Amino acid sequence: MIKTQGFSLIEIMLSITLALFLSLAAIKLWLVVKEHTESLQQTQDNAQRLQLAKYYIMRASYRAGFAMCEHYSHYFGEMSLEVTEDNVLVIRYIQPIAYLAHNMVSHDSTLLLDQPIQLQTNTQYMLSNCQHEDIFTLTNKQRTDTISQHPDFNIAYPQHSLLGEVVNVRFWIAKTTRVTPRKEKIYALYQQINSQSKQELVEGIDAMRIEAVNTQHQQLSFTPAINVHDWQTTRLIHITLIASNHRQLAFMVGLRNHWKNT
């Protein structure tokens, strides 16, 4: 008769202890890899968010000061860009929307447009023939190809004069209503165009730092926006976007002040 001998109690305990240590080591390694992967993913996400936020600002800034006519605009003898006291970046330009289909009979006659357009109240419009221009606001919202109620213009505008909307684009950083899994507040880049509802563009952007760039004497100097009192003379601005993990993206924006008559 063959006698078999199993594991002793000590051998079983040692095996369980060894397996436990190996399991704990594997779990620890998995947690390290998981944390590293999440950190790398967050870094990539923040880099993409910063680039996307830059795209939105650059897209609007390319139009800053555009007033439909390259060589003439008294309107943008004012500011095509400014930064308010609460660090809101404001970019202004004219968006062409229609042409005059016929000559105006007099400076107060009805405007006949080449296509129906949606006209908004509390929105400024510019009528220009690149030699003269008028800014006006409508009192009633309408979709039409004629404008009969408007203030007296400086001249009777000829056919093919341009009608454009004065666009004010605002960018700022603000808290959202969301929080992270760690209960931290989430910030985002917001945009508002004229009196439209504000729009959240990119989450995870915690701050935006804006500086005016002085290029005199072939040297660059930076002035914080809060210390700039005359944005009309600014030709270049420096913007730094800061993401939630403190990653930063800095870039220059050149303003199209050459649209203004100097």
C-alpha positions as CSV (number, residue, x, y, z in Angstrom):
1,M,0.0,0.0,0.0
2,I,1.5,3.4,-1.1
3,K,1.2,6.2,1.5
4,T,0.8,9.8,0.1
5,Q,1.8,12.8,2.1
6,G,0.2,16.3,1.5
7,F,1.4,19.8,2.2
8,S,2.1,20.7,5.8
9,L,0.3,23.6,7.4
10,I,3.5,25.6,7.3
11,E,4.0,25.0,3.6
12,I,0.4,26.1,2.9
13,M,0.8,29.3,4.9
14,L,4.1,30.1,3.1
15,S,2.4,29.6,-0.3
16,I,-0.5,31.8,0.7
17,T,1.8,34.5,2.0
18,L,3.9,34.4,-1.2
19,A,0.8,34.5,-3.4
20,L,-0.4,37.5,-1.4
21,F,2.8,39.4,-1.8
22,L,2.9,38.7,-5.6
23,S,-0.7,39.9,-5.9
24,L,0.0,43.1,-3.9
25,A,3.0,43.8,-6.1
26,A,0.9,43.2,-9.3
27,I,-1.9,45.5,-8.0
28,K,0.7,48.2,-7.1
29,L,2.3,47.9,-10.5
30,W,-1.2,48.1,-12.2
31,L,-2.0,51.2,-10.2
32,V,1.3,52.9,-11.1
33,V,0.7,52.1,-14.8
34,K,-2.9,53.3,-14.6
35,E,-1.9,56.6,-12.9
36,H,0.8,57.2,-15.5
37,T,-1.6,56.5,-18.3
38,E,-4.3,58.8,-16.9
39,S,-1.6,61.5,-16.3
40,L,-0.4,61.1,-19.9
41,Q,-4.0,61.2,-21.2
42,Q,-4.7,64.3,-19.2
43,T,-1.6,66.0,-20.5
44,Q,-2.6,65.2,-24.0
45,D,-6.2,66.4,-23.4
46,N,-5.0,69.6,-21.9
47,A,-2.7,70.2,-24.8
48,Q,-5.6,69.7,-27.2
49,R,-7.8,72.0,-25.2
50,L,-5.2,74.7,-25.2
51,Q,-4.7,74.4,-29.0
52,L,-8.5,74.5,-29.5
53,A,-8.8,77.6,-27.3
54,K,-6.0,79.3,-29.3
55,Y,-7.8,78.4,-32.5
56,Y,-11.0,80.2,-31.4
57,I,-9.2,83.3,-30.3
58,M,-7.0,83.5,-33.4
59,R,-9.9,83.0,-35.7
60,A,-11.7,86.0,-34.3
61,S,-8.5,88.1,-34.1
62,Y,-7.8,87.7,-37.8
63,R,-10.9,89.9,-38.4
64,A,-10.1,92.5,-35.7
65,G,-10.6,95.9,-37.2
66,F,-12.0,94.7,-40.6
67,A,-14.5,97.3,-41.8
68,M,-15.3,96.0,-45.3
69,C,-13.1,98.6,-47.1
70,E,-9.4,98.2,-46.8
71,H,-8.6,101.9,-47.1
72,Y,-11.3,103.6,-45.1
73,S,-13.1,103.4,-41.8
74,H,-13.7,106.2,-39.3
75,Y,-15.5,103.7,-37.1
76,F,-12.3,101.8,-36.3
77,G,-10.6,105.0,-35.5
78,E,-11.9,103.7,-32.2
79,M,-10.7,100.3,-30.9
80,S,-10.8,97.1,-32.8
81,L,-9.6,95.3,-29.6
82,E,-9.6,95.9,-25.9
83,V,-9.4,94.1,-22.6
84,T,-11.9,95.1,-19.9
85,E,-11.1,95.5,-16.3
86,D,-12.4,92.0,-15.5
87,N,-10.1,90.5,-18.1
88,V,-12.6,90.1,-21.0
89,L,-11.0,90.1,-24.4
90,V,-13.2,92.1,-26.8
91,I,-12.6,91.8,-30.6
92,R,-14.5,94.0,-33.0
93,Y,-15.0,93.8,-36.8
94,I,-17.7,94.3,-39.5
95,Q,-19.3,91.2,-41.0
96,P,-20.6,92.0,-44.6
97,I,-24.2,90.7,-45.0
98,A,-25.7,92.4,-48.1
99,Y,-25.3,94.9,-50.9
100,L,-27.7,97.7,-51.9
101,A,-29.6,96.6,-54.9
102,H,-30.4,100.1,-56.1
103,N,-29.3,103.7,-55.5
104,M,-30.9,105.5,-52.6
105,V,-33.1,108.3,-53.8
106,S,-32.3,110.5,-50.7
107,H,-30.4,110.1,-47.5
108,D,-33.6,109.0,-45.7
109,S,-35.1,106.8,-48.3
110,T,-35.7,103.0,-48.0
111,L,-32.8,100.6,-48.4
112,L,-33.3,97.9,-51.1
113,L,-31.0,95.0,-50.5
114,D,-29.9,92.3,-52.9
115,Q,-31.1,89.5,-50.6
116,P,-33.3,89.0,-47.5
117,I,-31.4,89.1,-44.2
118,Q,-32.2,88.6,-40.6
119,L,-32.0,92.0,-38.8
120,Q,-31.6,92.1,-35.0
121,T,-32.6,94.7,-32.5
122,N,-29.9,96.2,-30.3
123,T,-27.3,95.4,-32.9
124,Q,-25.3,98.0,-34.8
125,Y,-25.0,98.0,-38.6
126,M,-22.7,99.8,-40.9
127,L,-23.6,101.1,-44.4
128,S,-20.5,102.1,-46.4
129,N,-19.4,102.8,-50.0
130,C,-15.8,102.9,-48.9
131,Q,-15.8,106.7,-49.0
132,H,-18.6,107.4,-46.5
133,E,-20.2,105.3,-43.8
134,D,-23.0,105.4,-41.3
135,I,-23.6,103.3,-38.1
136,F,-27.2,102.7,-37.1
137,T,-29.4,100.5,-34.9
138,L,-32.8,99.0,-35.7
139,T,-35.7,99.2,-33.3
140,N,-37.5,96.0,-34.5
141,K,-36.4,92.5,-35.4
142,Q,-37.2,91.6,-39.0
143,R,-36.2,89.4,-41.9
144,T,-36.5,91.5,-45.0
145,D,-34.8,92.8,-48.1
146,T,-35.8,96.4,-47.4
147,I,-35.0,98.7,-44.5
148,S,-37.4,101.6,-44.2
149,Q,-36.9,102.7,-40.6
150,H,-33.5,104.0,-40.1
151,P,-31.9,107.3,-39.1
152,D,-31.0,109.9,-41.7
153,F,-27.7,109.0,-43.4
154,N,-25.0,111.4,-44.3
155,I,-25.5,110.7,-48.0
156,A,-27.8,108.9,-50.4
157,Y,-25.7,105.7,-50.9
158,P,-25.3,104.3,-54.4
159,Q,-26.0,100.8,-55.6
160,H,-23.5,98.1,-54.5
161,S,-22.8,99.9,-51.2
162,L,-22.1,97.3,-48.5
163,L,-24.3,96.7,-45.4
164,G,-22.5,95.0,-42.6
165,E,-23.1,93.9,-39.0
166,V,-20.9,95.4,-36.2
167,V,-19.6,92.3,-34.4
168,N,-18.3,92.3,-30.9
169,V,-16.7,89.0,-29.9
170,R,-16.0,88.5,-26.2
171,F,-13.7,85.9,-24.6
172,W,-13.3,85.2,-20.9
173,I,-12.6,82.5,-18.4
174,A,-15.3,81.5,-15.9
175,K,-16.4,78.6,-13.6
176,T,-18.8,76.0,-15.1
177,T,-21.5,74.2,-13.0
178,R,-19.4,71.0,-13.1
179,V,-16.7,69.6,-10.7
180,T,-14.0,67.0,-11.1
181,P,-14.2,63.5,-9.4
182,R,-12.1,65.2,-6.6
183,K,-14.8,67.9,-6.2
184,E,-12.6,70.6,-7.8
185,K,-14.2,73.4,-9.7
186,I,-14.0,73.2,-13.5
187,Y,-13.3,76.4,-15.5
188,A,-13.7,77.0,-19.2
189,L,-13.2,79.5,-22.0
190,Y,-16.4,81.2,-22.9
191,Q,-17.4,83.3,-25.9
192,Q,-20.3,85.7,-26.6
193,I,-21.1,87.4,-29.9
194,N,-23.0,90.7,-29.6
195,S,-26.1,90.0,-27.5
196,Q,-26.3,86.3,-28.2
197,S,-26.2,83.8,-25.4
198,K,-22.8,83.0,-24.0
199,Q,-21.2,79.8,-25.2
200,E,-18.8,77.5,-23.5
201,L,-16.0,76.7,-25.9
202,V,-13.3,74.7,-24.1
203,E,-13.4,73.3,-20.6
204,G,-10.3,72.9,-18.5
205,I,-8.9,76.3,-19.2
206,D,-8.3,77.9,-15.8
207,A,-6.8,81.3,-16.7
208,M,-6.0,83.7,-19.6
209,R,-3.3,86.3,-19.2
210,I,-3.2,89.1,-21.8
211,E,-0.4,91.6,-22.4
212,A,0.2,94.4,-24.9
213,V,3.4,94.1,-26.9
214,N,5.6,97.1,-27.5
215,T,8.0,96.7,-30.4
216,Q,9.7,100.1,-30.3
217,H,13.5,100.2,-30.8
218,Q,13.4,96.6,-32.2
219,Q,12.9,95.2,-28.7
220,L,9.8,93.5,-27.3
221,S,8.4,94.7,-24.0
222,F,5.2,93.4,-22.4
223,T,2.6,95.4,-20.6
224,P,-0.2,93.7,-18.5
225,A,-3.6,94.4,-19.9
226,I,-4.7,96.0,-16.7
227,N,-2.0,98.7,-17.2
228,V,-2.9,99.5,-20.8
229,H,-5.0,102.7,-21.2
230,D,-5.0,103.1,-25.0
231,W,-5.7,99.9,-27.0
232,Q,-6.0,101.9,-30.2
233,T,-2.2,102.1,-30.5
234,T,-1.7,98.4,-29.9
235,R,-0.6,96.3,-32.9
236,L,0.4,93.1,-31.1
237,I,-0.8,91.2,-28.1
238,H,0.6,88.3,-26.2
239,I,-1.9,85.8,-24.7
240,T,-1.1,83.0,-22.3
241,L,-3.7,80.3,-21.7
242,I,-3.3,78.1,-18.6
243,A,-4.9,74.7,-18.3
244,S,-6.1,72.9,-15.2
245,N,-2.8,71.0,-14.8
246,H,-0.9,74.3,-15.0
247,R,0.3,73.6,-18.5
248,Q,0.6,76.8,-20.5
249,L,0.3,77.9,-24.1
250,A,1.5,81.3,-25.1
251,F,1.1,83.0,-28.6
252,M,1.1,86.3,-30.3
253,V,-1.8,87.9,-32.1
254,G,-1.2,90.6,-34.7
255,L,-4.0,93.1,-35.1
256,R,-5.2,94.1,-38.5
257,N,-5.1,97.8,-37.6
258,H,-4.0,98.5,-41.2
259,W,-7.7,98.3,-42.1
260,K,-8.0,101.8,-40.4
261,N,-7.2,105.0,-42.3
262,T,-4.1,106.5,-40.8
